[in-house]
Amino acid sequence: MKLVSWQKNQSLRVVLVAAIAFFVLCLLFNLHRYYSFYASYDQGIFNQVFWNSMHGRFFQSSLSSALSTNVVHQGQVPEVYYHRLGQHFTPALLLWLPIYALFPYPVTLTFLQVTLVTGAGLVLYILSRHYLQPPLSAMITISFYCANAVIGPTLANFHDICQIPIFVFSLLLAMEKRRWSLFWILAILILAVREDAGVVLFGVGFYLILSKRYPKIGLAICTLSFVYMVALTNLIMPLFSEDISQRFMMERFGQYAEGEEASTLEIIWGMISNPWRLIGEIFTPFFGTIKYLLGQWLPLAFVPAVAPASWMIAGFPLLKLFSAQGLSVLSITIRYAMTVVPGLFYGAILWWAKKESEVESSQIPSPKFQRFWVVCICLSLFFTFTSNPNRTFYFLVPDSVQPWVYVPAHQQWQHVSQMRPLLAKIPDDASVAATTYIIPHLSSRRAILRFPRMQFRNDAREVEKVEYIIVDLWRLNRYRVAFKSDRQRLEKIVPRIEELYNSGEYGITGFADGVVLMEKGVVSNLDAVGGWENFEEGVRRQESGDRMKKEEEGVQ
């Protein structure tokens, strides 16, 4: 009895230490990422959504509007009153609005994300303890905190999917405890996370039916999930915008549709009516798919690969990812990977529970397997670090080896220190256009766009141009040698700034370390103009040198 009590206390201490370490390290790295200006566009979107919602303009965002089909495909002007619910239906975010109202800052969302994922691990431990002995439960929880599919998306811009693990683990725990009122509340919350979260819930229902544990509840869950997703994407979301059918469904699942837009029902029918295309998509690219599965299984020592419940629950989120097009769906370090995690871990718990019932619990897992499991966890951490998720470890891991691109921490912070005085010159209520990594820091306002976009439609439904423009050319110039997107943005932005300056519409009022501040309708600061012209000349010389180098390499 004393041994069991000691094991329980010791395991709980280990789990709490792991949870604290995960929380502290992820928070520190995420805060460093934000304050050193490596948080990007999505952090700005969610912060603006929360900021607008706090002021009674629920789910509105000019940043989201700039991504809408009306702007991207039809060339319309972004709107400050655009409702993001037409792109992603995320009412569950309102749960956290009171916290944001107390601390209305972009970093509040970072704290929230790390807290939710850390809490999910603690709920997982309690769920595991329902079946397993404390040491094994602790091992599974540690695996969660060391999983690439958990750490990577946590070290990222805030995203709505960070709510999925804690909601799903809590729902499964409520099911095990037969707390059905709580179970259904959590089911509704999962659906409210976003329009496709029903795929995760459908997997839970599928497991309840196939395992014959609660087939009637499982059937109800599957029906609720499917009907909700179909009704939401076909009836509710189109009330806000046509993004779901004209952009998002086509970008991910356009290969199953005919024409330039498609509803979810049309995509599903396209999959059913052409199964060979679906099978081809699932296994293409073949090695990319296998690599993704191995990465998901690794922290649990590959147990989910042979755990039937893991396939039942996680199978549908995996099917959604594998059947979609685009390389991002197979990236284990971005938010989509988190939808797969709950099913894999719950399935592993049930697999180990079955093993414990077959042999003496003291022998599960064997010492040899424990050593193998530890190696798997260490490898998961190693691959997470070397993948440099969301450039969080940019100051430790080079962004590119050939050609060499590396930004030391002291150099980035020195750049930030020169940028901040320029940011301080922009009034809190002014409209602004900025480059990607500046956007989160200025997103607590009604009108903000990503430069070179400058026009927006205000609350009076009138088109106007932003009052301020601030662009970080130093960063683009630093990364352009290795990344085509940065090079293209630099080549587009530099002439645009020159054009605005020469026209006299905007004056250059500040320049520091490659960061340009422009203000509408003012006279330029001569010192700032001089700094800009010197920087521009340097960029042109570098571009000319790069072209000559490529020509020489081509001749050789």
Secondary structure, DSSP 8 states (H G I E B T S, - for coil): -HHHHHHHHHHHHHHHHHHHHHHHHHHHHHHHHHHTT---HHHHHHHHHHHHHHTT-TTB-HHHHTTSHHHHTT----BTT-BGGGT---GGGGGGHHHHHHS-SHHHHHHHHHHHHHHHHHHHHHHHHTTS-HHHHHHHHHHHHT-HHHHHHHSSS--GGGGHHHHHHHHHHHHHTT-HHHHHHHHHHHHHH-TTTHHHHHHHHHHHHHTTSSHHHHHHHHHHHHHHHHHIIIIIGGGT-SHIIIIIHHHHHGGG-SSS---HHHHHHHHHH-HHHHHHHHTSSHHHHHHHHHHHHGGGTTGGGG-HHHHHHHHHHHHHHHHS-SGGGG-TTSGGGGGTHHHHHHHHHHHHHHHHHHS-GGGSS-HHHHHHHHHHHHHHHHHHHHT-GGGTTTTTS-SBTTTTB---HHHHHHHHHHHHHHHHTS-TTS-EEE-TTTHHHH-SSS-EEETT--EEE-TTS-EEE-SEEEEEHHHHHHHTTT-HHHHHHHHHHHHHHHHHHHHTSEEEEEEETTEEEEEET----HHHHHHHHHHHHHHHHHHHHHHHHHHHHHH-
